[in-house]
Amino acid sequence: MKLCIFIAVCISLVFFSVNTSYNPQLEKLGSGEYQIYSTETVTSPLITKVINLGFSYIYHTDTNNAADLRKLFTYIDGESIILTDSNLTAEHVLLILNYHPISAWQNGELVSTYAYSIRSKNFITNDNKKINLQIAQNGNILTVGWPVILGSW
């Protein structure tokens, strides 16, 4: 089921990708692993890993290189950052990025928060509400994704 949802979100992002100027700067949140999702083929020494999904790619880099890597793309379908040992909470992330919380759910240690900002034209709809940021906290690992987290968290 999760795989089907993941594939559906990826396909919808391919058709509704937006210019990189609308993306929040997730690297402001701290040091960690940064991922960019795009249908474009890009090569750069800044890229530490590439995952070919068949219809798009996930490019990995360190947050220190995120801004420079982002400049190589015309369109970005999504981004995420994984921070380990972070003192940030979902509330901190929402303040830093200036997003408004929409909903949240918890399953054990995992807490997922969905948020929205009018600055970003890319969004998905969940329960008739626009969402363009997801924050997942699982113990000391914080993952933030725009417009949602693509992949595991």
N, C-alpha and C positions, 0 to 999 in steps of 0.2 A: 504494500500500500504506500509506504513512504517513497519507494522508488518511483511509483506512478505519479505521485504528487511532485516529486523532484523533477521528473521529465516534463510534466505539464508546465511547471513554473519556468523551466529553462526554455522551452519552446515559446511560451508567451513573451519571455524577455527578449528572445531573438527578434520577434516581430515588433516589439515596442521599445527597442533600445533607444537611448537618448544620448545627446551630446555629453561629453565628459564634464562640461562646465556646470552641470546640474548635480553632480555627485557631492555628497558631504565629504569632507576630508577626514576619513576615519583614522588616518595616521596621527592625528592630533591626540588620540586617546592614549598613546604610549607605544612602547617597543614590543614587537611581536611578529607573527607571520601575517603577511598581507596577501590577499588573493584578488585577482581581477578576472571577471568572466566576460568574454567577448567572442564574437564570431570572426574577428580579424585574426590573421596570422601575423605574429610579431616575433622578431628575434632580438635579443639584447643580452649582454653579459649581466644585466641586472636581474634577469630571470633565473631563479634557482631550480624551478621545476615547472613542467608543462603537462597538463592532463588533457588529452584529446577526447572529447565526448562524442565525436562524430559529426556534430552539427555546430559545436562551439568549443572553446578552450578555457581552461582554468590556468592562469599564470600566477605562479607563486614568487614572492620576493620578501625581503625584510622591510619593515615599516620605514626604515631610513631611506629606502629607495622608492617608496610608493609614489611620491609626487613626480619623480623623474620618469618612472615607468608609465604612469598615467598619461603623460604627455605624448607617448608613442601611439596612442589610440585615437581614432576619430570618433568611435562609439564604444561605450562600455555598457554591457548589459547588467552588470552588478559587481559589487565589491564586498569583501568581508575582511575582518581582522580578527586574529586569535591572540588574546593576551593571557599569559599564564602568570600566576602570582600577582595579579592586579588587585589594587585596593579599590578600584572603581566599582560602583554599583550601577544598576540600570538608571537610577535617578541622576547620578553624576553624568552619565553618557547623554541623557536627554538634555540636560542643562548645557553641556559643552557643545553639542551639535545643534541645539535649539529646535528640538522636535517635541511634539506633544503626545503623551501616552494615549493609546486607544484601548488596549486590553492587555491582560496578562493571565498566565496560567502557571501552575506549579505541579510538578510530579516528583516527589521526593526532594532531592537536592537541586534538581533542575528547575529553574525559573525562566520562562520565556515572556518577553514583553514586546508588544507591537506598538509602533508609533507612526506619526504622520507629520509632514511639513509641506506647506504649499510651495516652498522654494523648489522642490523636486517634482518634476512633471511625470516621472516614472512611478507607478504605484500598482499594487494589486488590490483586489477587493476581497475582504473576508467578513462575512456576516453583514454585508451591505455597508462596510466601513472601509475607507481608503487606508492603506498601509504602505509605507515606503521605508521603514526601518525595523529591523528585528534585533533584539538583544537577548542572548541566552547566557545565563550564569549557571555553571555546574561546578560547585565547589570553588576552587581558586582559578578556574578557567572562565574567562569572559569572551564571548564571541559576539561580534556586531556585524550585521549584514545589511547592505543596501541593494535593492529594496527589501529583500529578505535574505536570510542565510541560505546559501546554496551549498549543499554538502553536509557533512556530519558536524554535529555540535553536541 
